[in-house]
Amino acid sequence: MLIGSKAFNCLWKEWQEEHQPLQVLQLLLAYIEMPEDLSGELKETQDLLSYFDPDLAPHDSFWKDIVRLVDLAFPGDSLSQEGLVERQIHQLRYLISSQQAQYVRRHYKKSGMTDKEALAAYLRW
C-alpha cells in the first residue's frame, strides 16, 4: 500500500494512536526500507519514492504529521545528535523534497515550463 493512499492513512492514524512519536517515525523508516545512508543514486531514490502515492500532494496533512512527530521525538536540538535514526530522518527530508518536486512536475508542469515555473503554478493554486 502506498503512502498517501486511503489504506495507508488508516494505518498511519493507527500508528500515531498506538505508538510514541519516535516509534511512529521508525515504523515509517522501516516501511520505506530507508537505508542507513542514501547513496544518491537515481535508482535508489526512485525505489524509495515508489513507496509514495504519486498523488500525495505537498500540502497533504501527512507532511504536517511528519513535522509534528519530528518535533515531538527530537525536542530542542536533539536531532543534531549522531545516531542512525537521526541520520535517517535528515535523509528522509531529502526524499520528501524529491517526492514533492516530482508531484509538482507531474501535476503542474506543462510542456516548455521550467521546474521553477511549475512550482510557481503550484504555489498560485
Salt bridges, closest charged atoms under 4 A:
ASP37 OD1 - ARG87 NE 2.88
ASP47 OD2 - LYS43 NZ 2.98
ASP55 OD1 - HIS107 NE2 2.94
ASP65 OD1 - ARG68 NH2 3.98
ASP115 OD2 - ARG105 NH2 2.91
ASP115 OD1 - LYS109 NZ 2.74
